[in-house]
Amino acid sequence: MIHEVDEMVKRLLSGGALASSGVEVHFDAPTRDWAARRNAPTIDAYLYDIREDTRRRERGATAVRDSRGVVLKRRQPPRWFRLSYLVTAWTKRAEDEHRLLSAVLATLLPHEILGPDELPPALRALGLSVPLTVAGVQSEARSFAEIWSALGGELKPSVDLVITVPFPSYPEYDAGPPVTEGAVVRVRGTDGTLADSPDRRHRAGHLSSPPPANAGAGGAPGDTRATGEARR
């Protein structure tokens, strides 16, 4: 699923204000060695953190329906994860990098929420929208200075992009077929037999045939009692 989110990020960063700009989009760790090999204007979206958003965790099961609305399966609700990208611009001049970062903001800011139609197939199948946070307040324990220190490079201006995506939970459970017939009740006589007992079919809150005339209070001659015997 992460690689599909990468494709979605690349598509976003290649459109908008950056469309037809010829700027390359990479997902490499921006180390000193990597930066030294850059010969063309580049935007790097480095995935530096993956963390579950526990506030979105749900319990229970959700129904999977067909085109007629019939329940086919039941599955556990998806788990939501926050994928944090460190977006940086790389050129020969700082002014050009700032222009690229400005174009990155202009491209990403209109996309606060991505609908199912804008998502890769695996995410689209869940029918859920995906929120984006661009240059928000950093709430993680580590700071950007620590991230750059771990990468072995110097602190550089960047845009923090956080995408909260659902990851499907497994397994799925097959649902039973829908009930197509109502319950059928037959009245058993005092001798325990079902002879000449009409079916009383219960459907949608009513009886399809009236109770037999001899179904009275128990103990009287000819009385019968309901056994609660039913079939589908």
Residue pairs with C-beta under 8 A, 6 or more apart in sequence:
1 122
1 123
1 165
1 167
2 47
2 50
2 83
4 120
4 121
4 122
4 123
5 83
5 120
5 123
5 163
5 165
6 27
6 45
6 47
7 120
8 114
8 118
8 119
8 120
8 163
9 25
9 27
9 45
9 85
9 161
9 163
10 25
10 27
10 45
12 107
12 108
12 111
13 25
13 43
13 45
13 87
13 104
13 107
13 108
14 25
15 107
16 103
16 106
16 107
16 108
16 110
17 103
17 104
17 106
17 107
18 43
18 100
18 103
18 104
18 107
21 41
21 103
22 40
22 41
23 40
23 41
23 42
23 43
23 100
24 40
24 41
24 42
24 43
25 42
25 43
25 44
25 45
26 42
26 43
26 44
26 45
27 44
27 45
27 46
27 47
28 34
28 44
28 46
29 46
29 151
30 44
30 46
30 86
30 88
30 90
30 151
30 153
30 156
31 151
31 152
31 153
32 152
32 153
35 90
35 153
38 90
41 89
41 90
41 91
41 96
41 100
42 89
42 90
42 91
43 87
43 88
43 89
43 90
43 100
43 104
44 86
44 87
44 88
44 89
44 90
45 85
45 86
45 87
45 161
46 85
46 86
46 87
46 88
47 83
47 84
47 85
48 84
48 85
48 86
48 147
49 82
49 83
49 84
49 140
49 142
50 81
50 82
50 83
50 84
51 81
51 82
51 84
51 140
52 79
52 80
52 81
52 82
53 80
53 81
53 82
53 164
56 80
56 164
57 77
57 79
57 80
58 77
59 77
60 77
61 74
61 75
61 76
61 77
61 173
62 74
62 75
62 76
62 77
63 71
63 73
63 74
63 175
64 71
64 72
64 73
64 74
64 75
64 172
64 175
65 71
65 72
66 72
70 178
71 175
71 178
72 174
72 175
73 172
73 173
73 174
73 175
74 172
74 173
74 175
75 168
75 169
75 170
75 171
75 172
75 173
76 169
76 170
76 171
77 169
78 126
78 128
78 166
78 167
78 168
78 169
79 166
79 167
79 169
80 164
80 165
80 166
80 167
81 164
81 165
81 167
82 162
82 163
82 164
83 162
83 163
83 164
83 165
84 140
84 160
84 161
84 162
85 160
85 161
85 162
85 163
86 144
86 147
86 158
86 160
87 101
87 104
87 158
87 159
87 160
87 161
88 97
88 101
88 156
88 157
88 158
88 159
89 96
89 97
89 98
89 100
89 101
89 104
90 97
91 97
91 100
97 157
98 157
101 157
101 158
101 159
104 159
105 134
105 135
105 159
108 132
108 134
108 159
108 161
109 134
111 132
112 131
112 132
113 129
113 130
113 131
113 132
114 129
114 130
114 131
114 132
115 129
116 123
116 124
116 126
116 127
116 128
116 129
117 124
119 130
123 130
123 165
123 166
126 166
126 168
128 166
130 163
130 164
130 165
130 166
131 163
131 164
132 161
132 162
132 163
133 160
133 161
133 162
133 163
133 164
134 159
134 160
134 161
135 159
135 160
136 160
136 162
138 144
138 160
144 155
144 158
144 160
145 155
148 154
148 155
148 156
179 232
181 203
181 232
182 201
182 202
182 203
182 204
182 208
183 201
183 202
183 203
183 230
183 231
183 232
184 199
184 200
184 201
184 202
184 230
184 231
184 232
185 199
185 200
185 201
185 202
185 226
185 228
185 229
185 230
186 194
186 197
186 198
186 199
186 200
186 227
186 229
187 194
187 197
187 200
187 211
187 212
187 215
187 224
187 225
187 226
187 227
188 194
188 197
188 224
188 225
188 226
188 227
188 229
189 195
189 197
189 224
190 223
190 224
190 225
197 212
197 224
198 209
198 212
199 209
200 207
200 208
200 209
200 211
201 207
201 208
201 209
202 208
212 224
214 222
214 223
214 224
215 223
215 224
215 225
215 226
216 223
217 223
218 225
